[in-house]
């Protein structure tokens, strides 16, 4: 089980795949993305629509069409993808999902979870989408088994 919702996991994988393909000078279809990140195509379509709506990915129609990313998008932090799909709950929420949890009224996990949440937030905000391209292209990192 991952840290993110299943929808967000697919969104992050799709963004990494599109970034990698963009670096190779290619625009990619939803069919290609779905096959390579092991995502149901219809589900992925809704995710890509949302990512496109907020400007994280771009798309072009026609014979040379497909999904791609511009230079500005490649510099966006990973937190933008997470917020576009899951909102900001991961950056502020309680580890147990409790509404009342706070510094004054902490849940049993509050203090330890806060440390983890803050580190995750830092990583997602300080790491941009394009930073993983080189390692994906070299095969050091992978999006599938």
C-alpha positions as CSV (number, residue, x, y, z in Angstrom):
1,X,0.0,0.0,0.0
2,X,1.4,3.4,-1.0
3,X,1.3,6.8,0.8
4,X,-1.0,8.3,-1.9
5,X,-4.4,7.4,-3.2
6,X,-4.5,4.9,-6.1
7,X,-5.6,7.8,-8.3
8,X,-2.6,9.9,-7.2
9,X,-0.3,7.0,-7.7
10,X,-1.4,6.6,-11.3
11,X,-1.2,10.4,-11.8
12,X,2.4,10.5,-10.6
13,X,3.4,7.5,-12.8
14,X,1.7,9.1,-15.8
15,X,3.5,12.4,-15.2
16,X,6.9,10.6,-14.9
17,X,6.1,8.6,-18.1
18,X,5.0,11.7,-20.0
19,X,8.1,13.7,-18.8
20,X,10.4,10.8,-19.9
21,X,8.7,10.7,-23.4
22,X,8.9,14.5,-23.7
23,X,12.6,14.3,-23.1
24,X,12.8,11.8,-25.9
25,X,11.0,14.2,-28.2
26,X,7.8,12.1,-28.3
27,X,4.1,12.9,-27.5
28,X,2.3,9.9,-26.1
29,X,-1.2,8.5,-26.4
30,X,-3.4,7.5,-23.5
31,X,-3.1,3.9,-24.8
32,X,0.7,3.9,-24.6
33,X,0.7,5.6,-21.1
34,X,-1.9,3.1,-19.7
35,X,0.1,0.1,-21.0
36,X,3.4,1.4,-19.6
37,X,2.2,2.4,-16.2
38,X,-0.3,-0.5,-15.8
39,X,-3.4,1.7,-15.4
40,X,-6.9,1.1,-16.6
41,X,-7.3,3.4,-19.7
42,X,-10.8,4.9,-18.8
43,X,-9.6,5.7,-15.2
44,X,-6.4,7.2,-16.6
45,X,-8.4,9.4,-19.0
46,X,-10.0,11.2,-16.1
47,X,-6.7,11.7,-14.4
48,X,-5.0,13.1,-17.5
49,X,-8.0,15.4,-18.0
50,X,-7.5,16.8,-14.5
51,X,-3.7,17.2,-14.9
52,X,-4.3,19.0,-18.2
53,X,-6.9,21.3,-16.7
54,X,-4.4,22.5,-14.1
55,X,-1.6,22.8,-16.6
56,X,0.7,20.1,-15.4
57,X,0.6,18.3,-18.7
58,X,-0.3,19.5,-22.2
59,X,-2.0,17.7,-25.1
60,X,-2.2,18.2,-28.8
61,X,-4.7,16.7,-31.2
62,X,-4.0,15.3,-34.7
63,X,-1.7,12.8,-36.2
64,X,1.3,14.0,-34.2
65,X,-0.8,14.6,-31.2
66,X,-0.6,13.2,-27.7
67,X,0.4,14.2,-24.2
68,X,3.6,16.1,-23.4
69,X,5.1,18.5,-21.0
70,X,6.5,22.0,-21.6
71,X,9.6,23.4,-19.9
72,X,7.6,25.1,-17.2
73,X,5.7,22.0,-16.3
74,X,8.9,20.0,-16.0
75,X,10.0,22.4,-13.3
76,X,6.8,22.1,-11.3
77,X,7.1,20.4,-7.9
78,X,5.7,16.9,-7.3
79,X,3.4,18.5,-4.7
80,X,1.4,20.2,-7.6
81,X,0.5,16.7,-8.9
82,X,-0.5,15.4,-5.5
83,X,-2.6,18.5,-4.8
84,X,-4.3,18.4,-8.2
85,X,-5.5,14.9,-7.5
86,X,-5.8,14.4,-3.7
87,X,-5.9,18.0,-2.5
88,X,-3.7,19.1,0.4
89,X,-4.8,16.6,3.0
90,X,-1.5,14.8,2.9
91,X,0.3,18.0,3.8
92,X,-1.9,18.9,6.7
93,X,-4.1,16.0,7.6
94,X,-4.2,13.7,10.6
95,X,-2.5,10.3,10.3
96,X,-5.7,8.7,11.5
97,X,-8.0,10.9,9.4
98,X,-9.5,12.6,12.5
99,X,-11.1,16.0,12.2
100,X,-10.3,17.2,15.7
101,X,-6.6,16.3,15.7
102,X,-4.3,19.3,16.4
103,X,-1.4,20.4,18.6
104,X,-3.8,21.1,21.4
105,X,-5.9,17.9,20.9
106,X,-3.5,15.4,19.4
107,X,-4.5,11.9,18.3
108,X,-2.3,8.9,19.4
109,X,-0.1,9.2,16.2
110,X,0.0,13.0,16.0
111,X,3.6,13.8,17.1
112,X,5.3,11.0,15.2
113,X,3.1,11.3,12.1
114,X,3.8,15.1,12.0
115,X,7.5,14.4,11.6
116,X,6.9,12.0,8.7
117,X,4.3,14.3,7.1
118,X,6.7,17.3,7.3
119,X,9.5,15.3,5.6
120,X,7.2,14.0,2.9
121,X,5.9,17.6,2.3
122,X,9.5,18.9,2.0
123,X,10.4,16.2,-0.5
124,X,7.3,16.8,-2.6
125,X,7.7,20.5,-2.6
126,X,11.4,20.6,-3.3
127,X,11.6,17.9,-6.0
128,X,10.5,18.9,-9.5
129,X,9.0,16.6,-12.1
130,X,11.9,16.7,-14.4
131,X,14.5,15.7,-11.8
132,X,13.7,12.0,-12.3
133,X,14.1,12.0,-16.1
134,X,17.8,11.2,-16.3
135,X,17.5,8.2,-14.0
136,X,14.4,6.9,-15.8
137,X,16.2,7.3,-19.2
138,X,19.2,5.5,-17.9
139,X,17.1,2.7,-16.4
140,X,18.3,3.4,-12.8
141,X,14.6,4.0,-11.9
142,X,11.6,2.2,-13.2
143,X,7.8,2.8,-13.4
144,X,7.0,-0.9,-13.7
145,X,8.4,-4.4,-12.9
